[in-house]
Amino acid sequence: MDISTITIYPKNFFMAFKFLCNYALYKIKVVDKISPLIFEGLSSPDGWDALNKALIDDCNQEIELNLVHPKFASKKYERRHVLPACRGFASLTIGRYQTNNDYASVMINLASKNYPPYMVVMNYKRVFTNPDVLTCMLANALNSNMGNIEVSFEPWVPAKGEKVYWSADCMCTFDACNAASNDVVKKTFGYEQVKKKPTKRKVDDICRYIKDGYEDKVAKWIGKEIKDKNEPIDMMRPMRAFRKLKFFKKKPPMEVFTAKYRKEGMISLSSYNGYMYIKNDRYSEDDEYADTISRIKKDFGLV
């Protein structure tokens, strides 16, 4: 992940959350559907490794979590990683992002030294009346990417007199994650960001992501097709089509695409990922997309 911003967190950052927001706690469980053993604690690495990998892959744009309301399929949500997922800790926001605060904050802690794996959902009332809706969406999205491993989030209501110091615990886990990821630039909570001095870097060429033997032809075909296109729906037709026809070994990162074809600032990351996610129906009734598929098949001898 290459992000040109850095966030400065006050030392009491997580502590402040406990007093400034509404929150709900959930214990995390994973189960192997083939061998139905419920994994709790840190003694079952396979299940936790699968969950941790799904979070990291989503953060690195290798997969995309499809967040759909469990009762209303037309209601779809986005997620944004606040910190790079690593070492069993993930921090993200989930919402519709129609306004500056139209999202809930989520922290997933699989590496706590004090508690079993758990999740905290914060400021959910801005988006969800019931936080269980968010956890159901997240579980469904993760489970579709974890093979035979299934995750569930169970409401965690501390017993009378039991104190759960989740804010301090998350701060300690964050520090460990931060130390392990000091080579990765962090995103900020919300929308304000502190600029980092820019450094020159070499961006991967899109040919690295194209199937062997087709690199130049595919790259030139896309370039010719979108040369004068400035709208996301137009510039993404050939990219999605080539991915659907399996000409990409893996999805090219957005910055690789925009740098190659000089489309910087013309498309957002969420739009790019949406158009490249084949399971959605972005072009289901788009005649130009169907024509693009047909021309690719003809030009590349697939008919």
C-alpha positions in Angstrom: 0.0 0.0 0.0 1.4 3.4 -1.0 -0.3 6.4 0.5 1.1 9.9 0.3 -0.2 11.0 3.6 0.7 10.4 7.2 -1.3 10.7 10.4 -0.1 12.1 13.7 -2.0 10.3 16.5 -2.1 11.7 20.0 -1.0 9.3 22.7 -4.5 9.2 24.2 -6.2 8.8 20.8 -8.0 5.5 21.5 -8.7 6.5 25.1 -10.7 9.5 23.9 -13.0 7.3 21.9 -14.5 5.7 24.9 -15.8 9.0 26.2 -16.7 10.6 22.9 -18.7 7.9 21.1 -21.3 5.3 21.3 -19.8 1.8 20.9 -20.6 -1.9 21.0 -18.3 -4.8 21.8 -18.3 -8.2 20.0 -16.4 -11.4 20.5 -15.0 -12.9 17.3 -15.4 -16.6 16.6 -14.2 -18.6 13.6 -15.3 -22.1 12.6 -14.1 -24.6 10.0 -17.2 -25.7 8.2 -15.6 -28.9 7.1 -14.4 -29.8 10.5 -16.9 -28.0 12.8 -14.6 -26.9 15.6 -15.2 -23.5 17.1 -11.9 -21.6 17.4 -11.6 -19.3 20.4 -8.5 -17.6 21.8 -5.2 -17.8 20.1 -4.7 -21.6 20.1 -6.3 -22.2 16.6 -4.0 -20.5 14.1 -5.6 -21.8 10.9 -8.9 -20.0 11.4 -7.4 -16.8 12.7 -4.8 -16.8 9.9 -7.6 -17.0 7.3 -9.4 -14.1 8.9 -6.2 -12.0 9.2 -5.3 -12.8 5.6 -8.8 -11.7 4.4 -8.4 -8.3 6.2 -4.9 -7.8 4.8 -5.9 -8.8 1.3 -8.8 -6.4 1.4 -6.5 -3.6 2.7 -4.1 -4.4 -0.2 -6.9 -4.5 -2.8 -6.3 -8.1 -3.6 -10.0 -8.8 -2.8 -12.9 -6.5 -2.2 -15.4 -6.8 0.7 -18.9 -6.6 -0.8 -20.9 -4.9 2.0 -24.7 -5.3 1.4 -27.5 -4.7 3.9 -28.7 -8.1 5.1 -32.4 -7.2 4.6 -32.2 -4.6 1.8 -30.0 -5.7 -1.1 -30.2 -2.3 -2.7 -28.4 -0.7 0.2 -24.7 -1.1 -0.3 -21.9 0.3 1.8 -18.2 1.0 1.4 -15.3 0.4 3.7 -12.0 2.3 4.0 -9.0 1.1 5.9 -7.7 3.7 8.4 -4.5 1.7 9.2 -2.8 -1.0 7.2 -4.1 -4.3 8.5 -1.3 -6.4 10.0 -0.5 -8.7 13.0 -4.1 -9.3 13.8 -5.1 -5.7 14.1 -7.3 -3.8 11.6 -9.0 -0.4 11.8 -11.5 0.7 9.2 -14.6 2.7 8.6 -17.9 1.5 7.1 -20.6 3.7 5.7 -22.2 5.3 2.6 -19.9 8.3 2.7 -22.6 10.7 1.5 -21.6 13.2 4.1 -18.4 13.8 6.0 -19.5 11.7 9.0 -21.7 9.1 7.3 -19.7 6.2 8.6 -19.0 4.0 11.7 -15.6 3.2 12.9 -14.5 -0.4 13.5 -11.5 -1.9 15.2 -10.7 -5.6 15.0 -8.3 -6.9 17.5 -7.1 -10.5 17.1 -3.8 -10.0 18.9 -4.9 -8.7 22.3 -2.8 -9.9 25.3 -5.7 -9.3 27.7 -8.9 -10.5 26.0 -10.0 -13.1 23.4 -10.3 -11.8 19.8 -12.9 -9.0 19.7 -14.2 -6.1 17.7 -15.4 -2.7 18.7 -18.0 -0.8 16.6 -18.0 3.0 17.3 -20.2 5.9 16.4 -22.5 3.5 14.6 -25.7 5.6 15.4 -24.6 8.0 12.6 -25.3 5.2 10.1 -27.0 2.2 11.8 -29.7 2.1 14.4 -28.5 -1.4 15.3 -24.8 -2.2 15.1 -25.7 -5.9 14.5 -26.6 -4.8 10.9 -23.0 -3.7 10.4 -21.5 -6.9 11.9 -23.8 -9.1 9.8 -22.7 -7.3 6.6 -19.0 -7.5 7.6 -19.3 -11.2 8.5 -21.0 -12.0 5.1 -18.4 -10.1 3.2 -15.5 -11.8 5.0 -17.0 -15.3 4.7 -17.3 -15.0 1.0 -13.5 -14.7 0.8 -12.4 -17.3 3.4 -13.1 -20.6 1.9 -14.3 -23.2 4.4 -13.5 -20.8 7.3 -16.5 -18.9 8.7 -16.4 -15.9 11.1 -19.1 -14.6 13.4 -19.4 -11.7 15.7 -21.3 -12.3 18.9 -22.4 -9.4 21.1 -20.1 -9.1 24.1 -21.9 -7.7 27.2 -19.5 -7.7 30.1 -20.7 -9.3 33.3 -21.7 -7.1 36.2 -18.6 -5.6 37.7 -16.4 -6.8 34.8 -14.4 -4.0 33.2 -13.2 -4.2 29.6 -10.5 -1.7 28.9 -10.8 -2.0 25.2 -9.6 1.5 24.5 -6.2 1.1 26.2 -6.0 -2.5 24.9 -6.4 -1.3 21.3 -3.9 1.5 21.9 -1.3 -1.2 22.9 -2.1 -3.4 20.0 -2.0 -0.4 17.7 1.5 0.5 19.0 2.7 -3.0 18.2 1.2 -2.9 14.8 2.7 0.5 14.2 6.1 -0.7 15.1 5.8 -3.6 12.8 4.6 -1.4 9.9 6.8 1.6 10.2 7.6 1.3 6.5 3.9 1.9 5.6 2.4 5.3 5.6 -0.8 5.6 7.6 -4.2 6.9 6.6 -6.1 9.3 8.9 -9.4 8.9 10.7 -12.1 10.8 8.9 -11.1 13.2 6.1 -8.3 15.6 7.4 -4.8 14.5 6.5 -1.3 15.8 7.4 0.8 16.1 4.2 4.0 14.1 4.0 6.9 15.5 2.0 6.5 13.8 -1.4 9.2 11.4 -2.6 9.9 10.2 -6.0 9.0 6.7 -6.6 8.7 4.3 -9.6 5.2 3.1 -10.3 4.8 -0.5 -11.5 4.0 -0.9 -15.2 0.6 -2.4 -16.0 2.3 -5.0 -18.2 3.4 -6.8 -15.0 -0.2 -7.6 -14.3 -1.2 -8.9 -17.8 -1.0 -12.5 -18.7 2.3 -13.6 -20.2 2.5 -13.2 -24.0 -0.3 -10.5 -24.2 1.4 -7.7 -22.3 2.0 -5.2 -25.1 -1.1 -5.9 -27.1 -3.4 -5.6 -24.1 -1.8 -2.5 -22.8 -1.9 -0.8 -26.2 -5.5 -1.9 -26.8 -6.6 -0.3 -23.5 -4.6 2.9 -24.2 -6.2 3.3 -27.7 -9.7 2.6 -26.3 -9.6 5.2 -23.5 -7.3 7.8 -24.9 -10.0 10.5 -25.0 -12.2 9.1 -22.2 -12.4 11.2 -19.0 -15.4 9.6 -17.2 -14.9 6.5 -14.9 -17.7 4.6 -16.6 -16.0 5.0 -20.0 -12.4 4.5 -19.1 -13.1 1.4 -17.0 -15.0 -0.6 -19.7 -11.8 -2.2 -21.3 -10.2 -2.7 -17.9 -13.1 -4.6 -16.5 -13.6 -6.5 -19.8 -10.0 -7.7 -19.9 -10.3 -8.8 -16.2 -13.5 -10.7 -16.9 -11.8 -12.5 -19.8 -8.9 -13.3 -17.5 -6.2 -11.4 -19.3 -5.0 -10.0 -16.0 -2.9 -12.3 -13.7 -4.2 -10.1 -10.8 -6.0 -6.8 -10.5 -3.7 -3.8 -11.3 -3.6 -1.2 -8.5 -5.4 2.0 -9.3 -2.2 4.1 -9.3 -0.7 1.7 -11.9 -3.7 2.2 -14.2 -3.9 6.0 -13.7 -0.1 6.5 -14.2 0.0 4.4 -17.3 -2.8 6.1 -19.1 -2.5 9.6 -17.5 -5.8 9.5 -15.7 -4.7 10.8 -12.3 -7.5 12.5 -10.4 -10.2 11.3 -12.8 -11.4 8.3 -10.7 -11.6 7.5 -7.0 -10.3 4.3 -5.5 -13.8 3.1 -4.5 -15.1 3.6 -8.1 -12.0 1.9 -9.5 -12.5 -1.1 -7.2 -16.2 -1.2 -8.0 -15.7 -1.3 -11.7 -13.0 -4.0 -11.4 -15.2 -6.2 -9.0 -16.6 -8.7 -11.5 -19.4 -9.9 -9.2 -21.3 -6.6 -9.3 -23.6 -5.5 -12.1 -22.1 -2.2 -13.0 -22.4 -2.8 -16.8 -25.3 -5.3 -16.8 -27.3 -3.1 -19.2 -24.5 -1.3 -20.9 -24.4 -2.0 -24.6 -21.0 -0.3 -25.0 -19.5 -2.7 -22.5 -21.0 -5.7 -24.3 -19.5 -4.4 -27.6 -16.1 -4.0 -25.9 -16.2 -7.6 -24.8 -17.1 -8.7 -28.4 -14.3 -6.7 -30.0 -11.7 -8.0 -27.5 -12.8 -11.6 -28.3 -12.5 -10.9 -32.0 -9.2 -9.1 -31.8 -7.6 -11.7 -29.5 -9.0 -14.8 -31.3 -11.5 -15.9 -28.7 -14.3 -16.4 -31.2 
